[in-house]
Amino acid sequence: MKKIILSGSSNIPLAKKIAKQMNTELGNIIIKKFSDGEKYVNVQENVKGKEVIILQSGSIPSDEHVLELFLILDAVKRLKPKKITVVLSFYPYRRQERESKKGDAVSAQVIARLLQANKIDKLVVIDLHSPAIKRFYKIPVKEISTFSLFADYFRKKDIDIVVAPDEGSIARSRKFASYMGLPLLVMKKIRIKHDKVSSLTTAYGGVPPKAGKTVSGKNANIAKKNVVMIDDEINTAGTLVENVRLLKKLGTNKMYFAATHAVLSEPAIQRLKKSGLEEIVVTDSIALPPEKKFSQLKVISLSDLITDELTDINTRE
């Protein structure tokens, strides 16, 4: 069945890579902004009876990119396609998946309701911030893991230990440590606001005898070791640079950081440039403008992983 690939304006470079790997081109779509700030969308492809794949990222400005996605969906649905698959390379409102206090909106669930109200057939996402998000959906949701990408990259770097940047990343870090066949060290932080950290406590765990496991103890034996920290995203980098400072005091050799989603809110760039990290490795789930690129930043593409999933979707037709 003929596939039509459409892209919102949030991450056209990634969409072009995926289209090329699927031996096609991006479908024609007009997206423009009027003088009053309103968006206009017109799909110029004949999608009737065909499978449509829509690619979008919930990156900054997230509200604009989310609305744009729903305008594309409305335009596509009016043309009567056979099937619609949405690929969200970066899930919007990913941190608002539960009520922290009475009166909070659960914004990640709102996104789920809106997508399902538009009767899409499948959603493809990349490394969700919380597994709870998938429970908001009654339609098929495929979450792609980036472990294989990062593992392939860091197997060439002579890594000795995987470090969990905070307690919230323990599960992900433990899985990655097991995937790599490496021991795990866990850092602990005290958070005072949603995106600000007041202090860090000492690292827990020495080098355990079995990959992917952590043992208690304040004296982490990481002197002269090469370490990698991994998380689903990097935002302001406050916790990360404090972890780096502590790891330096413990005598660590080379330090690397990997994150699927390079949010890089201010003042992340300045912090990372001065951090002493050997490399910060991210994916292209978010299209980075020139001002967010710097020498230590390495970007690896999701195009192979997403193409494999989309090809698999069509193979099962």
C-alpha positions in Angstrom: 0.0 0.0 0.0 1.2 3.5 -0.9 2.7 5.4 2.0 2.5 9.1 2.4 5.0 10.7 4.8 4.1 14.2 6.1 6.1 16.3 8.5 5.2 19.2 10.8 7.7 22.1 11.0 9.3 20.9 14.2 11.9 18.4 12.9 12.1 18.4 9.1 15.7 17.2 8.9 14.8 13.9 10.8 11.7 13.5 8.6 13.7 13.9 5.4 16.2 11.2 6.6 13.4 8.8 7.4 11.7 9.4 4.0 15.0 8.9 2.2 15.5 5.6 4.0 12.0 4.5 3.1 12.8 5.3 -0.6 10.3 8.1 -0.9 10.1 11.8 -0.4 8.1 13.9 2.1 4.6 14.6 1.0 3.7 18.1 0.0 2.1 20.2 2.7 1.8 23.9 3.2 2.4 25.2 6.8 2.5 28.9 7.3 1.8 31.5 10.0 -0.5 34.5 9.4 0.3 38.0 10.7 -1.9 37.5 13.7 0.1 34.4 14.7 -2.5 31.8 13.6 -1.2 28.7 11.8 -2.5 27.6 8.4 -2.2 24.0 7.1 -3.0 22.5 3.7 -2.1 18.9 2.7 -1.5 18.8 -1.0 -1.2 15.0 -1.4 -3.8 12.6 -2.5 -4.0 10.4 0.6 -7.4 8.8 0.0 -7.3 5.1 0.8 -3.6 5.3 1.7 -1.5 5.0 4.8 -0.3 8.4 6.1 2.6 8.7 8.5 2.9 12.1 10.3 6.1 13.1 12.0 6.3 15.8 14.6 8.2 16.7 17.8 6.8 18.3 20.9 9.9 20.5 21.2 10.0 24.2 22.0 7.7 25.9 21.2 5.7 22.9 22.3 2.2 24.5 22.3 2.7 25.6 18.7 4.0 22.3 17.5 1.2 20.4 19.3 -1.5 22.6 17.7 0.2 22.2 14.3 0.1 18.4 14.6 -3.7 18.5 15.2 -4.2 20.9 12.3 -2.3 18.4 10.1 -4.4 15.6 11.4 -7.6 17.4 10.7 -6.5 18.2 7.1 -5.5 14.6 6.6 -8.7 13.1 8.0 -10.8 15.2 5.7 -9.0 13.5 2.7 -10.1 10.0 3.9 -6.9 8.0 4.4 -7.0 4.3 5.2 -4.7 4.5 8.2 -2.9 7.2 10.2 0.3 6.6 12.2 1.7 9.5 14.2 5.4 9.5 15.1 6.2 11.8 18.1 10.0 11.9 18.3 9.7 13.9 21.5 6.5 13.6 23.5 5.0 17.0 24.6 4.2 17.6 28.3 6.1 14.5 29.2 6.7 15.6 32.8 3.1 16.3 33.5 1.8 12.7 33.6 0.3 12.9 37.1 -1.2 15.2 39.7 1.6 16.5 41.9 -1.0 18.5 43.9 -4.7 19.1 43.9 -5.9 21.1 41.0 -3.1 20.1 38.6 -3.8 19.4 35.0 -2.5 16.0 33.8 -1.3 17.5 30.5 0.3 14.3 29.1 -3.1 12.7 29.4 -4.7 15.6 27.6 -2.4 15.0 24.6 -3.4 11.3 24.7 -7.1 12.2 24.7 -6.7 14.6 21.8 -4.7 12.2 19.6 -7.3 9.4 20.2 -10.2 11.8 19.6 -8.6 12.3 16.1 -8.9 8.6 15.6 -5.3 7.9 14.8 -4.5 4.2 14.3 -1.1 4.0 16.0 1.4 6.2 17.9 5.2 5.7 17.8 7.2 7.4 20.5 10.9 7.5 21.6 12.0 6.9 25.2 9.1 8.3 27.2 9.9 10.2 30.4 7.4 8.0 32.2 5.9 4.6 31.4 2.6 5.9 32.9 2.0 7.8 29.6 1.3 4.7 27.7 -1.5 3.8 30.0 -3.4 6.8 28.8 -3.9 5.2 25.4 -6.3 2.5 24.1 -4.7 2.5 20.7 -1.4 0.7 20.0 1.6 2.7 21.2 5.1 1.6 20.2 7.9 3.0 22.3 11.3 2.8 20.7 14.3 2.4 22.9 17.6 4.1 22.0 19.7 1.6 24.0 21.1 0.0 20.9 22.2 3.4 19.4 24.0 4.4 22.6 25.5 1.0 23.2 27.0 0.9 19.7 28.5 4.3 20.3 29.9 3.8 23.7 31.3 0.3 23.1 34.0 2.2 21.3 34.8 4.4 24.3 36.3 1.9 26.8 33.6 2.6 29.4 34.1 1.0 32.9 30.9 2.0 34.8 27.4 3.3 34.1 26.3 6.1 36.5 22.6 6.9 37.2 22.4 10.7 37.4 19.6 10.6 40.0 17.2 8.1 41.6 14.6 8.8 38.9 16.9 7.3 36.3 17.9 4.2 38.2 15.6 1.8 36.2 16.8 3.2 32.8 20.5 3.2 33.9 20.3 -0.3 35.3 18.8 -1.6 32.1 21.5 0.1 30.1 24.3 -1.2 32.4 22.9 -4.7 31.9 22.7 -4.1 28.2 26.3 -3.0 28.2 27.5 -5.7 30.7 28.8 -3.0 33.1 28.4 -2.2 36.8 26.1 0.6 38.0 26.7 3.6 40.3 23.7 5.7 41.6 23.8 9.4 42.4 21.2 11.0 44.7 19.7 14.5 44.6 17.4 16.7 46.6 14.9 18.6 44.4 13.2 21.8 45.6 11.4 22.7 42.3 10.3 20.9 39.1 13.4 21.8 37.3 15.8 23.1 40.0 18.0 21.1 42.3 19.2 22.3 45.7 21.9 19.8 46.5 23.4 16.4 45.9 24.3 13.8 48.5 27.3 11.5 48.1 27.3 8.7 45.5 26.0 5.3 46.6 27.6 2.0 45.6 30.9 0.6 44.8 31.6 -1.4 41.7 29.4 -4.4 42.0 30.6 -7.8 40.9 27.6 -8.4 38.6 26.6 -6.2 35.7 23.6 -4.0 36.2 23.5 -4.3 40.0 24.3 -1.7 42.7 25.6 -2.3 46.2 25.3 0.1 49.2 28.2 2.1 50.5 29.6 5.6 50.3 33.0 4.9 49.0 32.5 4.4 45.2 35.6 2.8 43.7 35.7 4.8 40.5 39.1 6.4 40.6 40.7 6.5 37.1 37.6 4.9 35.6 35.7 6.0 32.5 32.0 6.5 33.2 28.9 7.2 31.2 25.7 8.7 32.6 22.4 8.1 30.7 19.0 9.7 31.0 15.9 10.1 28.8 16.6 13.9 28.4 18.9 16.7 29.3 17.1 20.0 30.3 18.9 22.6 32.3 21.8 20.3 33.2 21.9 21.4 36.8 22.0 18.0 38.3 24.4 16.7 35.7 27.1 19.3 36.3 26.8 18.7 40.1 27.3 15.0 39.4 30.3 15.7 37.3 31.8 17.8 40.0 31.3 15.0 42.5 32.7 12.4 40.2 35.8 14.5 39.6 36.4 14.6 43.4 36.1 10.8 43.4 38.9 10.6 40.9 37.0 9.6 37.8 38.9 9.7 34.5 36.8 10.4 31.4 33.1 11.2 31.8 30.4 11.0 29.2 26.7 11.7 29.2 24.0 10.4 26.9 20.4 11.5 26.6 17.8 10.8 24.0 16.2 14.2 24.0 18.3 17.4 23.9 15.9 19.9 25.4 18.8 22.1 26.5 16.9 24.9 28.3 18.9 27.8 29.6 21.5 27.8 31.1 22.3 24.3 29.9 24.7 25.2 27.1 27.0 27.3 29.3 27.0 24.7 32.0 27.8 21.9 29.7 30.6 23.8 27.9 32.4 24.3 31.3 31.4 20.9 32.8 34.5 18.9 32.0 32.5 16.2 30.2 34.3 14.5 27.4 31.2 14.3 25.3 27.5 14.9 25.5 25.8 12.4 23.2 22.2 13.0 22.1 19.8 12.0 19.3 18.0 14.2 16.7 14.6 13.7 18.3 14.7 17.5 18.7 16.1 19.6 15.9 18.8 21.8 17.4 19.4 25.3 16.1 23.0 26.5 15.6 23.1 28.3 18.9 22.6 25.1 20.8 25.5 23.2 19.2 29.0 23.1 20.7 32.1 21.1 20.4 31.4 18.5 23.1 27.9 17.8 21.7 27.6 14.7 19.5 24.3 14.0 17.7 23.3 10.5 16.5 20.3 9.9 14.4 17.1 8.1 15.2 16.3 7.6 11.5 17.3 3.9 11.4 15.3 3.0 14.4 12.2 4.8 13.3 12.5 3.6 9.7 12.7 0.0 11.0 9.5 0.4 13.0 7.6 2.1 10.1 8.8 -0.5 7.7 7.7 -3.2 10.1 4.3 -1.5 10.3 3.9 -1.8 6.5 5.3 -5.4 6.4 2.5 -6.4 8.7 -0.2 -5.0 6.4 
